[in-house]
Amino acid sequence: MPAPPAAEPGRAAPGEEDRVIETRGLTKVYRGGRPAVDGLDLAVPRGSVFGFLGPNGSGKTTTIRMLMGLIEPTAGTARVLGRPMPGAARQVLPAVGALIEGPALYGFLSGRDNLRRFDAADPAADPRTRTARVGRALERVGLAAAAGKKARSYSLGMKQRLGLAAALLQPRALLVLDEPTNGLDPQGMREIRALVRELAADGTTVFLSSHLLDEIEQVCTHAAVMARGRLVTQGPVAGLTDAVFGPGGRGRLAVATPDPGEALRVLAEHGLTGLRADGEHVTGELAPPEGAPPPDVAELNAALVRAGVRVRAFGTERASLEDAFVRLTGEGFDVAG
């Protein structure tokens, strides 16, 4: 069989064109420390909204900084839009919009004038259409009414919006967002989620780092989970819970009872783990340890009744992305690193 054609220098190999971001063995070791990122193999499909998750210190921000050419990797490779980074940064970055670790703004300038400064720094931006371009970006993130105010008077959420507007001044093939809803109220978060969906529908790939798991679940098509610098899993969001808890994602048993203490005891005796009681609502994981048979839900109900537990409601809950995250990383909900 003939060998596949080699890629041109600096170009993606055949068959890789559907990956907007790809890393192989990507590693970053800071002096005197353990790897911040350790052998990362990441594949971000073109046209996806890709969620990047991990606890504090998991290596998410370090990965993003390497992808954007801000720091050099210790080992491994990274390709963005089919080209090697950081070597091809001058060719790649004009097609990438990024909001990383919060926007850097001139506090003494208005929001509009900040955007004009950002736009003027782009050698590809036509100055004749700058005013219209800045106006569209402000409208898109809901800041048109506050465009004349000094940036120093902006709330954290408004600053996040302005940073996102800067990333949207030009059409982008890839948008990299680090905690884009940080500081936003619930309405603002909904608006940013709608904007991300709109951008994806227009063909922009969105790479989204967030500590809000419900945000990832609502807006992302794909996700990757990091822990202690290593990739735990990646793939379509719809399949992550199935991969962890089995087909259908049946992750937890839910029981409503005025006898939560006794219910916890009975369910623990029958092998359920991750048991919790919130008032009269008792839940526990149905996924058994590897090699063990799954629990019989009908038998669990019968065991509760035999023990005299008053059962008011009984059923199963589909596992959430949070459940899968905790199972994969062994860590709780504080995942802002």
C-alpha positions in Angstrom: 0.0 0.0 0.0 1.5 3.4 -0.9 2.3 5.7 1.9 0.0 8.7 2.4 1.2 12.0 0.9 3.4 14.0 3.2 2.1 17.4 4.4 3.8 20.5 3.1 6.1 22.1 5.7 4.0 24.1 8.2 0.8 22.6 6.9 -1.6 20.0 8.5 -1.2 16.4 7.3 -4.0 15.0 5.1 -7.1 14.1 7.1 -6.3 16.6 9.9 -8.1 19.6 8.3 -11.2 19.0 10.4 -9.2 19.8 13.6 -8.8 23.5 14.4 -6.6 22.7 17.4 -4.4 19.6 17.8 -1.7 18.9 20.3 0.5 15.9 20.6 2.5 15.2 23.8 2.2 18.9 24.7 4.2 19.4 27.9 5.1 22.4 30.0 7.5 22.1 33.0 8.3 25.2 35.0 11.7 25.3 36.6 11.9 23.1 39.7 8.3 21.9 39.5 6.2 19.0 38.3 4.7 19.3 34.8 1.9 22.0 34.6 0.8 20.2 31.4 1.9 16.6 30.9 1.8 14.9 27.5 -1.5 16.5 26.3 -3.1 15.0 23.2 -6.0 17.3 22.3 -8.2 17.4 19.2 -10.8 20.2 18.8 -13.1 19.6 15.8 -13.8 22.4 13.3 -17.2 24.1 14.0 -17.5 22.8 17.5 -18.1 24.7 20.8 -15.4 23.0 22.8 -15.5 23.2 26.6 -12.2 22.9 28.5 -12.6 21.8 32.1 -10.3 21.1 35.0 -9.8 21.8 38.7 -7.4 24.4 40.1 -3.9 23.8 38.9 -5.0 21.3 36.2 -3.1 23.1 33.4 -6.0 24.8 31.5 -4.6 28.3 31.4 -1.1 27.1 30.7 -2.4 25.1 27.8 -4.2 28.1 26.3 -1.1 30.2 26.7 0.9 27.7 24.7 -1.8 27.4 22.0 -1.7 31.2 21.6 2.1 31.3 21.4 2.4 33.3 24.7 4.8 30.7 26.2 7.0 28.0 24.7 6.2 24.3 25.4 8.9 22.2 27.1 8.1 19.3 24.8 5.5 18.1 22.3 3.7 20.0 19.5 0.7 22.2 19.0 -1.1 23.1 15.8 -3.7 25.8 15.5 -5.7 26.3 12.3 -3.4 23.7 10.7 -0.1 25.5 11.5 2.5 24.9 14.2 2.5 27.2 17.2 4.3 29.3 18.3 6.3 29.2 15.0 3.4 30.3 12.8 1.9 32.8 15.2 2.1 35.7 12.7 0.0 33.7 10.2 -2.4 32.2 12.8 -3.2 34.9 15.3 -5.0 37.3 12.9 -7.7 34.6 12.4 -8.0 34.0 16.2 -9.9 36.1 18.6 -9.0 35.6 22.3 -10.1 36.6 25.8 -7.5 35.2 28.2 -7.3 35.9 31.9 -9.5 39.0 31.6 -9.2 41.9 29.2 -6.4 44.5 29.4 -8.1 47.9 29.1 -7.2 51.5 29.2 -9.2 52.8 32.2 -9.0 56.4 31.1 -10.5 55.7 27.7 -14.2 55.0 27.0 -15.3 51.5 26.0 -15.6 52.7 22.4 -12.1 54.3 22.3 -10.6 51.1 23.8 -12.0 49.2 20.9 -10.8 51.8 18.4 -7.3 51.3 19.9 -7.5 47.5 19.6 -8.7 47.8 16.0 -6.0 50.3 15.1 -3.4 47.8 16.3 -4.6 45.3 13.7 -2.6 45.8 10.5 -5.3 44.1 8.5 -8.1 46.4 9.7 -9.3 49.0 7.2 -9.4 52.3 9.1 -12.2 53.6 6.8 -14.6 51.1 8.3 -13.4 51.2 11.9 -16.3 53.2 13.3 -18.9 50.7 11.8 -16.8 47.7 13.0 -16.5 49.0 16.5 -20.2 49.8 16.7 -21.2 46.3 15.5 -19.0 44.7 18.1 -20.4 46.9 20.9 -24.0 46.1 19.8 -23.2 42.4 19.7 -22.1 42.2 23.3 -24.8 44.6 24.6 -22.5 47.5 25.4 -23.7 50.1 22.9 -25.5 52.2 25.6 -22.3 52.3 27.8 -19.8 52.8 25.0 -19.1 56.4 26.0 -18.3 55.6 29.6 -14.7 55.4 30.9 -13.6 51.8 31.2 -12.5 52.3 34.8 -16.1 52.7 35.7 -17.1 49.4 34.2 -18.1 46.5 36.4 -16.2 43.2 36.0 -19.0 41.9 33.8 -18.9 44.9 31.5 -15.1 44.6 31.2 -15.6 41.0 30.2 -18.1 42.1 27.6 -15.7 44.7 26.2 -12.9 42.1 26.0 -15.2 39.9 24.1 -16.1 42.7 21.8 -12.4 43.3 21.1 -12.1 39.6 20.1 -15.1 40.0 17.7 -13.9 43.1 15.8 -12.9 40.9 12.8 -14.5 37.7 11.6 -12.6 34.8 13.3 -12.0 31.2 12.4 -11.3 30.4 16.1 -12.4 32.2 19.3 -10.6 31.3 22.5 -12.4 32.3 25.6 -11.1 31.9 29.2 -14.0 32.3 31.7 -16.1 34.6 29.4 -19.0 34.9 31.8 -16.9 35.8 34.8 -18.7 38.6 36.7 -21.9 38.5 34.6 -25.4 38.4 36.1 -27.7 35.5 35.0 -29.2 37.6 32.1 -25.7 38.5 30.9 -24.6 34.8 31.0 -27.6 33.9 28.9 -26.8 36.6 26.4 -23.2 35.4 26.1 -24.3 31.8 25.7 -26.6 32.9 22.9 -23.8 34.8 21.3 -21.5 31.7 21.4 -24.2 29.6 19.7 -24.6 32.3 17.1 -20.9 32.5 16.4 -20.7 28.7 16.1 -23.7 28.7 13.7 -21.8 31.2 11.6 -18.8 28.8 11.3 -16.6 30.0 14.1 -15.0 27.3 16.3 -15.2 28.3 20.0 -12.7 27.0 22.5 -14.3 27.8 25.9 -12.6 27.4 29.3 -15.0 27.7 32.2 -15.5 26.6 35.8 -19.3 26.6 35.3 -20.2 23.0 34.4 -23.9 23.8 33.7 -22.6 26.5 31.2 -20.5 23.9 29.4 -23.4 21.4 29.4 -25.8 24.0 27.9 -23.6 25.5 25.2 -20.8 23.1 24.3 -20.9 20.3 21.7 -17.6 18.8 22.8 -15.5 18.9 26.0 -12.2 17.8 27.5 -11.5 17.3 31.2 -8.0 18.0 32.7 -6.7 16.9 36.1 -3.2 17.5 37.5 -1.9 18.5 34.1 -3.1 15.4 32.3 -6.0 14.9 29.9 -8.7 12.6 31.6 -11.1 12.4 28.7 -12.4 14.3 25.7 -15.3 13.9 23.2 -18.9 15.0 22.5 -20.6 16.4 25.6 -23.6 14.2 25.0 -21.4 11.1 25.3 -19.3 12.0 28.4 -21.8 10.9 30.9 -22.5 7.7 29.0 -18.8 7.0 28.9 -18.6 7.3 32.7 -22.0 5.9 33.8 -23.0 3.7 30.9 -25.6 4.1 28.1 -28.4 6.5 28.9 -26.2 8.2 31.6 -28.3 6.7 34.4 -26.1 7.9 37.2 -28.1 8.4 40.4 -30.9 7.0 42.3 -33.3 9.5 43.9 -35.5 8.8 46.8 -37.9 11.2 48.6 -38.5 10.0 52.2 -39.1 11.5 55.6 -36.6 8.9 56.9 -33.3 10.0 55.2 -30.9 8.6 57.8 -32.4 5.1 57.5 -32.5 5.3 53.7 -28.8 6.2 53.6 -28.0 3.2 55.8 -30.0 0.8 53.6 -28.7 2.1 50.3 -25.1 2.0 51.6 -25.6 -1.7 52.6 -26.6 -2.4 49.0 -23.5 -0.9 47.6 -24.5 2.6 46.5 -21.8 5.2 46.7 -21.7 9.0 46.7 -24.8 9.0 49.0 -26.2 12.4 49.9 -29.2 13.7 51.8 -30.6 17.1 51.3 -33.6 17.3 53.6 -35.9 14.5 52.5 -34.2 14.1 49.1 -31.7 11.2 49.1 -29.4 10.4 46.2 -26.7 7.9 45.5 -24.6 6.7 42.5 -25.9 3.7 40.6 -22.7 3.1 38.7 -21.1 0.0 40.4 -17.3 -0.4 40.8 -15.6 -1.9 37.8 -16.4 -5.6 37.5 -19.4 -5.5 39.8 -23.0 -6.1 38.5 -25.3 -3.1 38.4 -27.7 -2.8 41.3 -31.3 -3.9 40.7 -33.4 -0.8 41.2 -36.5 -2.7 42.0 -34.6 -4.6 44.7 -33.4 -1.3 46.2 -37.0 -0.1 46.5 -38.0 -3.4 48.1 -35.1 -3.2 50.6 -36.1 0.3 51.6 -39.7 -0.8 52.2 -38.6 -3.9 54.2 -36.5 -1.7 56.4 -39.6 0.5 57.2 -38.4 3.5 55.2 -41.4 5.5 54.0 -40.8 6.1 50.3 -42.8 9.0 48.8 -41.0 9.0 45.5 -38.4 6.7 43.9 -36.6 6.9 40.5 -33.4 7.5 38.6 -31.8 10.7 37.5 -29.7 11.1 34.4 -26.1 11.9 35.4 -25.0 15.5 34.9 -21.7 16.7 33.6 -20.9 17.6 37.2 -21.4 14.0 38.2 -19.1 12.8 35.5 -16.5 15.5 36.3 -16.4 14.5 40.0 -16.2 10.8 39.1 -13.3 11.4 36.6 -11.2 13.9 38.7 -12.1 12.9 42.2 -12.5 16.6 42.9 -15.5 18.8 43.7 -17.0 21.8 42.1 -14.1 24.3 42.6 -12.7 24.0 39.1 -11.6 27.5 38.2 -7.9 26.8 37.6 
